[in-house]
Amino acid sequence: MAAASPPAEAKGDRLMAQARRELTGFWSCLLPASATYSYAAGFFEEAAKAYRLAKNWRKAALAHHEYGTYCIKMGRDCRLAAAVVLWESAECHMRDFDPDDEQTARAIESDLKRSVRMLVLENQPQLAASACEELARMYVARRRGSGTSEPRVSLME
């Protein structure tokens, strides 16, 4: 991993904590869920940017994943944004991907599959195809890393 930028990483940590406070704090009980999710998503988005600056790809992937999750909860209007953000989460995971890391592989697979589904629903076939290519790259990396001729995960799940 490249040299981290401590101020940027610390900023990301603060923003993640603020996002979680938005979801569980006093105002979250009084505001509509969509407003609470929107505020939290904004903090997750900023945290993801900070972690990317710090080149902490695992934390960036987690922040993107959280951001995408709350975009999904905000409804159909945010589905395209959620698809793109989940794809970004997978890309961050791929930056330091170890083919033998099952947990990371499952996270990449899950985020990309969800992204593809939403991109298809949003009538974005070219973006969906590009996300499928990314998924295929992960499968190839896993197959090369494991030394087997068959992928360990199925595309048709």
N, C-alpha and C positions, 0 to 999 in steps of 0.2 A: 504494500500500500504506500502511496506517495505521502510525503510529509503533510501532516494535517495542519489545518489552520485553527488553533485553539479558540480564538475569538468567535469564528464562524460556527464552530461546533458547539460552543457554549451558548451562542445565540439560538441555535437549533434546539438545544435541550430546553432552554427557557420557553421557546415557542411551543414545543410539544407539551410542556407542563401547563402552559396557558390554555392550549386547546382542550386538554383534559379537564381543566377547571371550568371551562365554558360548558362542558357537557354535564358536569356534576354539581356545579355551583348553584347558589340561591336563585339567580335569574333564570337558570335553565328550567326551573319549575314554573315560572311565571310566563315565560315566552312560549310561543308556538314552537313545536319541535323543529319545523323547517328553519326558523330563525336561529335556533340554537345550533343546528347542524351547519348552517351557513357560516356562522361566526367561527365555529370550531374548524371547519374546512379551510377557512382563510388562514388560520394559524398553522394548520398542518401543511398547507401549501408553502407558506413562508419558511417553515422549519425544513421542508424538503430542499428548498433553494439554499438555505444555509448549510445543510449537510453536504450538498453537492459542491459548494464552494470549498468546504473543508475536505472534500474527497473521501468522506466517510460513507461509502456506498451502501453498507448494511443499514445504517440509520436513515439514509436518504430513501432507500427502498421501503422501509417501514413507514416513514412519513408519507410517502406517495401512496402507499397502500391504505393508510388511514384516511387520507384525503379522498381517495377514490371511493372508499366505503361510505363516507358521509355524503359524497356526491350522489351515490346510488340511492341513499336514504332520502335525498331531497326530491326524488321523483324523476319522471320521464324527461323533464326539461334539462336535466343535468346529465343525462345518460351518455351523451357524446363526450363530455368533459371527463366523466368517470372512466370511460373506455380508454381515453388517451392517458389519463393519470395512472391507471393500472398497468398499461403498457410501459410507462416510464418506470414504474416500480420494478417490473421485470428487467428492464434494461439496466437499472442500477444493480440489481442482483447479479446480472451477467458480467458486470465489470470485474468482479473478483470471484467468479464462479468456480467452484471445485466440483468436478463431475461426480465425485463420491459423496458429496453432501446431499443426502436424501431430503432433508428439511428445506434447503434452499431450492432444490430441484422441484419439489412439490409446490413451493410458493410461486416460482416462476411459471410453472405449468398452470396453476390455478388462476393467477393474474392474467396470463395471456389468453387462456380459454374464455374467461369472463369478458375480457376486452373484445375478443373476436365476436362473441355472441352479441354484445351491445353494438359493435360496429355494423354487424349485419342488420340488426334491428333499426339502426339509424341510416340504413341504405348507403353505407360507405364500403362497397366491396373492395376497392383498391387498398384502403387502409386495413381491412380485415385480412386480405391476402398478405400484406406486409407483416402483420402480426403473426400469421401462420408461418411465414418464413422464419421469423424470430424463434418461434416454438420449435421448428425443425432444426434450427441451429443448436438449440439447447439439447435436443435429442441426439444429434450427431456428436456433440461434445461429450455427452454422457456415454455414448457407445464407444467412442475412442478412448475415453478415460477408463472404462471398465474392461476393455479388451475383449468384449463379446461382440458377436455379429448381430445380435438382436437387441433392440432397445428394451429397457426395463419397464418403461411406462407405455401405455397404449394411447394413441391419438384418438381412438374411437370410444373413449369412456363417456 
